[in-house]
Amino acid sequence: MSAEIEELENGNTVMHAILEGQFLRDFTMSAMEGMLGELDETLDFTLEIEDMPLTIVLDSDGNPLSMTMEMHMVMVVEDEEMTMRMTSEFVFNGFGDSVVIL
């Protein structure tokens, strides 16, 4: 993972990082290994994940305010291809505050 950090005038910090696609692919394949093995050992399955850009904004206390990440993945099962391109945006409100369930 590579990262770049910048300080903003309002005291927030922005961190830009790249999660390595090959690491994500290997991790995913390892997690799916048991499930794939139960299907059929001759199953033709491939998975490709591109490097994933990630941006996190932290307040002056180091609490996350928001996170954005982009993912592009191609999965092929028995010559059927599925492509997924996804942008996820998360906003954290009151991070670290107590949670009360009524």
Secondary structure, DSSP 4 states (H G I P E B T S, - for coil): -EEEEEE-TTS-EEEEEEE-HHHHHHHHHHHHHHHHHHH-TT--EEEEE--EEEEEEE-TTS-EEEEEEEEEEEEEETTEEEEEEEEEEEE-SSTT------
